[in-house]
Amino acid sequence: KRLGEGCDTSSGGTPPRSVPDFYNGSIKWFTTSELRDCYLCDSAEHISQSALEASSAKIFPSGTLLMAMYGATIGRLGMLTNEAATNQACCAIFCNDCNVEFLFYYLLHNRARIISLGSGAGQPNISQQIVKDLQLSRPPLPEQRRIAAALGDVDRLIENLKKRVEKKKNLKRGAMQELLTGKRRLCGFTGAWVEKRLGEMLKIGNGRDYKHLGAGDVPVYGTGGLMTYVDDFLFEGTTVCFGRKGTIDEPQYHEGKIWTVDTLYFTYDFIDTDPKWLYYRSLLIDWLSYNTASGVPSLTAKAICGISVSVPPLPEQRAIAAVLSDMDAEIANLEAKLKKMTLLKQGMMQDLLTGKVRLV
């Protein structure tokens, strides 16, 4: 069926910005930038009753499905959890004889097709009529509800994993601020910390061009991360890499054989310094404040060597690095579960929203 056979549509409006009081009210007012394929609880802006009366904005009830019709956000979705107004770029969809959660997942799964229907010289736009003319394959209403419930269960698992990942990352950030600055000491360590320049702790090597090399299994890194694999190595061992040009504020830690391009320094010959501790400590350095160029951000080896940090005894460095490494491992494990669950949801959507697999 056409979407318009079982649903009604509408759109909102934007009150004049020239009247400040229009945006000083209590009515939730959503724009397409807030549609992120999720439930919509509160909006960034709120309008007044007078704004509602002076524009084409209107109140939509809780449970209204919103779809972005214009520009870069075309096809994005949101579900109102409370009554709210929207701007004119949001298409409001009201379900009469279909399940709104099922429709949400169906439109999400078919986003590429929806975007392809857009028109415009620049970024594509769709209209309410295009939305109403969308052809939908719908099972009976009870099955729609079961499909929506199954996908909703997976979404809740995904959301829970996202929260756990963010919580672990926040815990790690707090631990780094405390352990790497000496604000909190690990049990059993009391030795004094010493101020040292990085140049006293390591040596710096320059990256090189790799294009003369053949394909292989040695990773090539630039300031943006992994680039390709080659058949030779520039350095073998444990190293902390610092950006020379471009992305200079994202240090990297590597072990084994690697090649770095000329925009990325590698380090070696660590003196009373644990490389993993140094990597974590380098994440707290304000690298952009050491930028030596007015255009593309750049770091010189001299500037890096001149940076001073407070350094604990080597055993404490290793203990701190071990704690933070364990936290990284926990985060990586949760992120792997999150990736697996996300792939599971994609497979379920493909099966359930096409009728390949039926729920009875």
N, C-alpha and C positions, 0 to 999 in steps of 0.2 A: 504494500500500500504506500501511497504518498504520505509523507509525514503530516501534511495538512489535513488528511482524512481523519486523523485521530487526535490532532493537536491544534490549538490556536496559537498565534504568535502576536507579538507586539514589540515595541521598542520604546526607549526612554527619551530623555532630552537633557540639555545642558543649560542651566539657568545662567543669565548674563553675569560674567565675572566682574563687571563694572559696579555691581552692587554688593559690597562686602557682607552685608547682613544675610544675603542669600546663602552664604556658606558658613553661617554661624548658628546652625540649628541642631536638631536632634534626629533628623530623618537620615538613615543610612543611604548613601548614594555611591554606587559602584561604577567604576570604569573598566574598560577591557584589560587594562594593565593588571587588574586584580583577579582576573580569571586565570586560575592555574590548575584547572582540572581537579577541583576540590570543593569542599563545602565552604560557603561564605558566611562568616559569623559577624564580622564588623568591617566597616569600610574606612578607607583612609580619610575621606571627607564626608561631612554631614551637611545637609541643606535644611532650610527652614520651610515652614508651611507656605509662606509668601513666595518663596522660590518655586515651590511646586505649582502654585497658581499662576506664576508669571512665565512658565515655560511648558514644554511638552513632556517634561518629566512626570512620571506617575508612579504610584505605589504598587508594587507587585507582591503577592502573598508568599509566605513561607512555602518552600517546595517548588518554587519556580526554577526552571532550568534556563541558564543563560548561556548564549554562545556569542563569541566575538565575531563581528562581520567584516571588520576593516583591518587593513595593514598587516603589520608583522605578527599580530596576535590572532589572526583569522583562524577560526575553528576551535579556539580554546574554550573551555567550559567551566561553569561554576554553578553550584546549587545553593539557593538561598535557604538559610536556616531561620531567618526572621523576615518579616516584611521589609522591603527596601525599594528604593528608586535606583535607576541606572541612567547612564548617558545614552545617546542615540546610536552608539556603535555596538551596543549589546542587543541581541535578539532574545526576547523573553519567550519561552516556550511553555505552554500550559497543556498538560496531558489530560485527555478526556477518557479514551478507552484503551490506554496503554500504561504500563508501569514507568514512572519517571526515572527510577534508578536504572532500569533496563535500557531506556532511551539514552541516558547519560553514557553508559558503557558502549552502546551501539554506535553513537556518534563519535566517541573517543576512538573506537576501533577503526572507524571509517574516515578519520580526519584527512588523510591524504586525498581521498576522493572528493571530499568537500572543498579542500583548498584548490583542487584542479578545476572546480567550477567557477572560481573567482575570475574577475575581469578587472582591467585597469592597466594604464601604461606603466605605472611603477609597481607598487605593492598591490596584490590582488584584493578585491572586495567582493563580498557576496551580499545578496539582498534577502529580505524576508521571503520574497517569492521563491528564490532559489532554495531557501531552507524548507519552505512548505512543499516544494516539488521533489524533495529528496525521496528516493524510493527505498523503503525499508522492508526487510524480511522479518516478520514478527511471528513468533510462536503464540499459542494461546496464552491468555493473561496469567493463569497459574504458573505456567512454565517461565514466563518473563520474570515473575517474582522470584522463582527458585534460582534462575540464572543470576539475577541481581544480588540475591542473598549470598550465593557462592562467591561471586567476585568481590562483594563487599567484605566477606570474611577474610579473603586474601589481602585486600587493601588495608584492613585493620592490622593484620600481621606485618605488612610492609611498613605502615606508619609507626608501629611499635618498635620495629627494628631501627628505623630512622632516628627515633627518639633516643634509643639506647646508644647508637653510634655517636650522636651529638653529645649525650651525657658523658660518654667515655672521652671524647675529644676535649670537652670542657675540663674534665678531671686531669687530663694530661697537660693541658695548658697551665692549669693551676700548679701542678707538680713541677713543671719546668720553671715557672717563675720563682718557686720557693727553693727547689733543690739546686738549680744552676746559678743562683745568686748567693747561696749561703744563708738565706733567710730561715731555712729549715735544714737541719743536719740529719743524716741517716744514723740510726742507732750504732754506737761503737766508734764513731769518727769524731775526733776532737782537734786534729792537727790544724795549724794555721793555714789560711789561704794566702797566696802570694800573687801580687799584680805582675803580669807578664805581657809583653807584646807578642802578637802572633808570630812575628819574625824570629822570636827566640824559641818557638815551639815546633817549627816545621819549615820545610822548604817548598817553594812553589814552582811547578812546571807549566810550560805553555802547551796548549793544544795545537794540533796541526790539521792541515787538509787531509782528507781521507779518500778523495775521489780516484786516486791512482791505485787503490787497493781493490782486490776482488771480493766477491761475496763470501761470507763465512759465518761463524757463530760468535764473533767478538762484538759486543755492543758499542755503538758510537753514540756519544752524548753531546748535546749542545745545551745552551742555557734553558731551553724549553723541555729538556728531557731526552728520552731515547729517540734517535733519528733513523738508524739502520744497523745492519750487521756487516762486518768485514772479516777478512782472513788474516789480519795481523793485529798486534796490540801495541799501544803506546806506553802503557803502564800496567803492571801486575802487582796486586796486593790490595791493601786497604787504603782508601783515599777519601778526602773531603774535597769536593769541587766547588769553586767559587766563580761566579759569572764575571767575565772581563768586559763584555759589551752586551747591551740589550737587557735581558732579565738578570739584574745583578743582585736581587734581593731574595733569591731562592736557592740556598746552598743544597748540594746533593751529597749523598753518602753511597759509596760503591765498594764492592769487594770483588777480587778476581781480576781477570784480564779486561781492560777497557781501552777505548780510544776516545779522546776528546777533541773537538774542533777548536779553532783558534779563538773562539769567543768564550771558552771555558777553561779556567785554570784547574790543574789537579795538584794535590799536595802529597808530600812524602817525607821520609826521614823524621818522624815525630820524636821529639825529645821530651821525655817525662810527660807524655801526653797521650791519652787514650783517644784514638780517632773518633770513636762513636760518641764519646763525651763532647769532643770538640764540635762534632756535627750538631748535636743538640744545642750546645752553647751558641753556636753561630746563628741559630734560628732566632735568637733574641737580639742580635746586632741590628742596628738601624743602618743597613747597608746604603740606602739612598743618600744618607747624610755624608757619605764618603765619595759620592759621585764626582768625577773629575771633568765631566764634559757638559756643555750647554745644550747639546742636541740629544743624541742617543745616550742613555745612561752608560757610564763606563767606569771601570775600576782599574787602577794600576797595581802591580804587584807591590810596589813601594807603599801605597796607601793601605793595602791589606796587612802588610808586615808591621805597620805602625799602629794598628789597632790594639788597645790594651784590654785585657780581661782579667778578672780575679780567678785564680786557679787553685783548686784543692789538691791535696796529695794524690798521687796516682791511684792508690787503692780506692780512695773515695770516688775518684773520677769513674773508675770501672763499675763501682757499685751503683752510682747514679745512672750511668748508661744502661746497666742491666735492668733497673726499675723502669726506666722510660721505654726500653726495648720491649719489656713484657707488656706494657700498656699499648704499644704499637701493635704487638701481636694480637692482643684482644680486639683492638679496633679492626685490624685486617680480617680477623675471623668473623666478626659481625658484618663487615662489609661484604664478605664472600656470601654469607647467608642472605643478605639483602639482595645481592645480585641474583642469586639462585631463585629467591622468591619472586623477584621482578620478572625473570624469564618464565617462571611457572605461570604467573598471571597472564603474560603475553600468549602463552600456549593455550591457556584456558579460554581466553577471549577468542582466539582463532577457532577453537573447537565449538564453544557454546554459542557464539554469536553468528555462526554460519550454519548451524544445524548439523554439523559433523558429529557432534556428540549431543545426545538428548538427555535431559533430566526428567525423570518420571516419579 
